[in-house]
Amino acid sequence: MIRPLLIGLALFLAPFAAYALYLWATEDGPARGSAWSPLVLRWLTIAALVLMVAGFVVWAQYGGAPPGATYVPAHMENGQFVRGTFK
């Protein structure tokens, strides 16, 4: 359960990191306070939320088991541990 949360957090922070790299690459530098104006932060937050929602939609659409699959839980067979799978 921690993986989807970390992926969502990474997608949320990506626009802020990209903007900081852009500021670092230019002569402005990310430490300058005026570069992080409320308008810029608002647009970065909107972009971050869009990326996060799109990531979760893609994850839900293409992740997981194929349609119609049945989950077989983990069990023991002849003394060997068999992991849970979708069949």
N, C-alpha and C positions, 0 to 999 in steps of 0.2 A: 504493500500500500504506500510505502514511502516513495517508490519510483515515480508514480504519477504526480505526486506533490513536488518532487524535485524537478521534474520536467516542466511542470507548470511554473514553478519559481524561475527556472532558467529562461523560459519563454517570456516571462514578465520582465525580467531584468535585462534581456537582450537589447531593447531599444535604448535604454539608459547607458549601457556599456558601449554600444555603437556610437552614440552621441559623444560620450567621453573620449572615445578613440578619435573621432572626428575633430574634437576640440584639441586633443593632444597633437594630432597631425598638423593642424593649422598653427598659427602663431599665437592664438588666443590662450590655449591651455585650459584644462578642465577645472582648475582651482579658482579661476576668476568667477566671482559670485554673480556678475551680471549676465554671464552666459547661461545660467540656470534660472531664467526669469519664470514667473508663474505661467505665462503663455506657453513657453517651451515645455515646461513640466506637464502642463495639461495635454499637449499634443503627444508627448512621449508616453504618458499614462494611457491615452486612448489607443495608441499604437500597441502598447504592451497588452492591454486587455483584448484587443482584436487578435493578436498573435496567440495569446493564451487560450481564448475560446476556439480559435481555428485549430490549435494543437489538440485540444480535447476532442473536438469533432472528428479530426483525422484519426486519433487514437481509438475512439469509439467505433468508427466505421471500419477500420482496417485491422485493428488489434483483436486479440482474443481468438476464440474458437470459430471454426467455419459454421455456417448455418446448418442446423439439423444435427450437430454433433452432440454426443452424449458423454458426460464426464464420468470416467471410471476412477474412483478415488484410489489413493495409495493403499497398497495391501502387501501381504506376505505370500509368496508362492514358493513352495519347496525350500523354505528357510531363507529365501532371497527377498530383499525389499524391492518392490516394483513401484516406481513413482506414479503419481496420478497423471492421467492423460485424457485427451479427448479422442473419441472414436466415432 
